[in-house]
Amino acid sequence: MTAPQAFRHDFQPRTGVLLLNLGTPDAPTPSALRRYLKEFLSDRRVIEIPRLLWWPLLNGVILNVRPRQSARKYASIWREQGSPLLVETQAQTEAVRQALATRGLDNLLVMCAMRYGNPSIPAALAEMRRQHVDQLVVVPLYPQYSAASTGSALDGVFAELMKDRNMPAVRTVRHFHDHPGYIAALAGQIEQDWQQHGRPDVLVMSFHGMPKFTLERGDPYFCECQKTARLLAEALHLPAEAWRISFQSRFGRTEWLKPYTVEVVRELAEAGTARVDVVCPGFVADCLETLEEIAVEVREVFHQYGGGMYRYLPCLNSNSQWIQVLTDIIQSQLQGLPLQNQSDTTQRQARAQAIGATA
């Protein structure tokens, strides 16, 4: 268990909100990437290969080769403030905090954490513990549920909470892939872009890939991606020939969910498509997979095979409509919870003094 913290009757209990994202290295350097990748690729939710086979490959080959390659890619998108994923997630967290405050919920402790890297889940929960959070809403920022993303993020939270003697009440958000507000925010941002730049011949909706066997073993991710894509196409009033769904970021030799984004874009280029726009509805914040893989690498493939104009459409990031939707999702999880205010604290202190309990 964690170091004990004496219970006090006059503590002011708080409700905490923890936004979770995948993670990022601390710097765009091989050493930082090696630490990050070792943590990420050691997760049994992410890599389901037997340890006897995976461990020598990870430590003998991957961690000696991939960090240098990944560091170069991260360096190409790194911002002055740090990793784009961290910068955007922190901005979302602050925007949600302000949105909740405008709704009269200014006593909530709103924080973010990364499943891998920093700020870490243990560090965030330690701060919540220090501030006497006894009710916790956990929001993995993955629209579609996958064991390797949402499941793993919740593993990280529960593993840390298992160390607590005095555990908080916990509510979790499983997914929001078909939330009307989420779909409307996506569609609204895309339509706003098209009003300025015109519409493409084809909109490609690219989701992060997963090994095919995850679907066969019961993971709902593939089906939830399909539903998100269908609802978004309907919201944008796109005919069937004007949009495609695909999956990116393959790793290893096993078969992954299809169709692959690179192959879809190549086919569109070879067919003489004049303009393709690509959006990533499985990410709510821009990151390496969107800013480098989709915006740069896939663009090069499209042009290599004779395609015309190629545009990457950014993630929702701190889009004001999306922030209100995320706040709605959080507020729905707060329903029925006894949220604390200053008068509650005063009454608790008075009761504590009445029974002589100062510690």
N, C-alpha and C positions, 0 to 999 in steps of 0.2 A: 504493500500500500504506500501511497504518497506520505510525506511527512505530515503528522497529525496537526490539525488546526483546531484548537480548543473551541468548542461550541459556545456561543454567547447568545443570550436571549434578546439582546438589544441589537443584534446584527440587522442590517437592512437587506433583506433578500431581494435579488434582482432577477429579471428574466433576460437571458442572453440569446442572441441570434448569431449563428456561426455559418458564414458562407464558405463553401469549399470548392477549390478548383484543383486541377491535376498537379501542377508543380512546375518548377523552373530551376535551372542552375543558378548559383549565386553570381556567376560571372561567365562571360563567353570565352572560357579558357579550358584547355584539355583537363587540367586537374579538377576544376569545378564540375565539368561534364562527367568525369569519371565517378565522382561521388554521387552525383545525381542519378546517373544511369545505373549504378550499382544498386541504389535503393529502389529505383523504379523497376528494374528488370529482375529483382529478387522477390518481388511480390508474387505470391502463388496465384492470386486472382488474375494477374496480367500474363504470366507465363505458366501454363498448365502442363508443360513438359515435365516428366519425372526428373527429380533433382539429380539423380545419378547420371543422367544424360546432359542436363542443362548446365550444371555447375562447372564442369571443365570447359565447356564452350564459352560460358559467360566470362569466367575469370582468365581463361587461357587465350581467348581470341578477341571477343567482342570488346572487353574493357581495355584492350591494348590497341585497338584499331579505331573503333567508332568515336571515342571522345575527341580525337583530333578533327575528324570529319564534321561532327556535330558542332564543335566549337566555331569552325569557320562559318557555318550556317547561322548560328546564333549571333556571331559578330556582325553579320550583314544586316540584321534587323534590330540590334540592341539600341536602346534609347539612352539618352543622358540620365534619365531617372532609373533605368534598369531594364529588366526583361519586360517586353510588351504585355505578356500575360499577367505579370504581377502588377504592373502599372494600371492596367485596365481593371483588374479585379479590385484593387484598392480604391480606384475611383468609383466603381460600382458600390462598394461597401459604404463609402462616405455619402454617396447620393442616396442610398437606401436609408442610412441613418437620418439624413435630413428629411427625407420623405415621411418617415415614421414620426419624426418630431412634429411635422406640420399636421399630423393626424392626432396629436395629443399623446404620442407614445415616446416621449423624450427621455424616459427613465430606462429604456432598453440599452443593454450593452451589445453593440453590433460590431462584430469582428470578422476577419477573413483568415483563412489558413490554406496551406497547400498540402495535398496528400504526400507529396515528395518534395524535399527541399524546404525552403523558408519563405514566409513564416510558417512554422510547423504546427501541426495539430496539438502536440503536447504543450508547446509554448502558449498557444491561444487558450487552451483549457486551463492551464496553470493561472493565467491572468483572470479568467472567469472565476476560478476557484478563489483567488485572492479577493475578488470583488463580490463574493458570496452569491454567485448565480445558483439558484436552486431550481430553475426551470429553463430548459434549453431547447431552442428550435434549430435544427441542423438542416441546411439547405445546400446539397450538392448542386453545383451549377452545370449540370448535364441535363439537357432537355429530355433525351432518350435514356431509359435505364439500361445499363449493362453491368454485369457482375464485375467486369474489369475496371469500371469507372465509378459509378454510384456505389456499387457493392463494396468495392475496396475503400472508398472514402469513408463509408460508414464503419467498416472494419476498424479503420484507424481511430475513429472517435470512440467506439465502444471498447477497444483495447486499452485506451488511455483511461476511460471512465471506470474500467474494472479495477483500477488501482485505488479508487476513492472509497473511503469508509462511508462518507455521507454523499451519496450520488444524487445528482439532480434528476428531476423528471425530464424526460426527453421525448420530443416529437421530431419526426423526420419527413422530409419531402422526397418522395420516391422518383417522380418524374413530372414533366410538364409539356410533353411532346405534342399534346393536342389541346393545350389550354387556349381558349379563344383569344385571350389577350396576347399571348406569346405569338400566335399566328398573325394576329392583326398588327403587332409591332413589326414583325418581319416584313409583312406585305407593305406596310406603310413606309418603311425605310426604303425598300426596293422601288416602290412607285415614286417616291420623292426623287430618287436618283434618276429614274427613267424620264421624269418630267424635264430634267436638266440635260440629259444626254441621249434621249431616245431609247427605244426598246430594241433588244437584241433579236436575232432570228431564233436563237435557242437559249434558254436559261438552264444551266446545269446546276443541280443541287447536290453538292458533294459532302458526304458524311465520312467521319473517320471509320476506317475499316476495322473489322474483327475477323479472326479465323472462322472459317465456315463451320467448324465443329461446335462453336459456341451456340449457333442456332440449333444444331442437331441435338445439343444437350439441354435445350430449354431456355436459352437466353432470349428475351423478347426484343432485343435491340433492333434487329433487322426489320421486324414488323412495325416497330414504333417509328423508325426512320421512314418507312414506306408511307405511314399515315401522315407524318409531318409533311412530307413532300406532296402528297395528294391534297391535303388541306391548304397548303401554301399555293399550289397551282390553282386551286379553286378560288382562293381569295384574290389572286391576280388575274383571274378569268383567262387562263392560258389554255389553248386547245392542246390536245395530246401531242401533236408534233412540235410544240414550242417549248417543251421542257423534258429534261432527262434527270434521272437519279443515278448516283454513282458513289463509289467508296474509294477512299484514298489511304495513303500511309501504310502500305503493305510492309511486312517485315518477315524475313525468313522464306523458306521454300514451300510451306504448307499452303493449301488453297484458302483464299480469303473470300469474304462476301463480294459478290459481283453484282453489276459490272464495275470494273475498275475505272477510276476517273481518268487516268492516263489514256486508256484505250477508248473511252467514250469521246474524249477531246480529239484524239487522233482520227477517229472515224468521222467526226464532224468536219475536221480540217480537210480530209481526203474527199469528202462529199462537196467541198467548195462552199461551206457555210461562211457567209460574209461577216457575221458578228456573233460571238458567244460571250455571254456573261456567266460568271460562276459565283455562287453564293454557298456558304457553309452553315446550314441551319442546325448543325450539331454542336456548334461552338457559340457561346454568348460573348466571348472576348477574343480578340485577335491574338495570335500566338505563332510559334514557328510553323505549325502545320498550315496556317492560312497565309501568313505574310511571306514565307519563303517557298514552301512547297507549291501552294496553289497560285500565288501571285507571281512567282518567278519561274519555278521549274516547269509547271504545267503550261504556262504561257509559252515557254520555249518550245515545248512539244507541239503546241497548236501551230505556231509559226513555222516550225521545221517541216511540217507536213502540208504546208500550203494554205493554212487558215488565214482569215482576214483580221478583223479587229477582235481583240480579247480583253475583257475587263473583269477584274476581281472586285466584287462588292463586299465592303467591310462587314464585320460582325456587328451585332447590336451595341456592344461596348456600353457607353453611358447614354445611349439614346433615351430621351426623356420619357417616351411612351413605354419603353421596356422597363425603365426603373419603376414606373408606377405599377406595371404588371408584376414585377418581382416583389414589390412592396405588398401588393394585393395577395400574392401567394403566401408571403410571410404572415400577413395579418390573418389570413384564414386559419393558419396553424395556431394563432394566439387565441382563437375563440374558446371561451370557457375557462381560460387560465385566470387565476386571481392575480392580476397585475398590480404591482405595488406602487404607491404614491407617497408623498411626504407625510400626509396625515396618518397613513398606516404605520410609518416609521416612528412617528411621535407616540402613537398609542402603544407600540411594542416596547419602546423605551420606558414609558410610564409603567407598564405592567412589570417589566423586568425590575425596575426600582422598587415597586411595591412588594415583590417577593424577595428582595435583597439579592438578586442575581446580577452581579456586575461582570461575570465571566462564566 
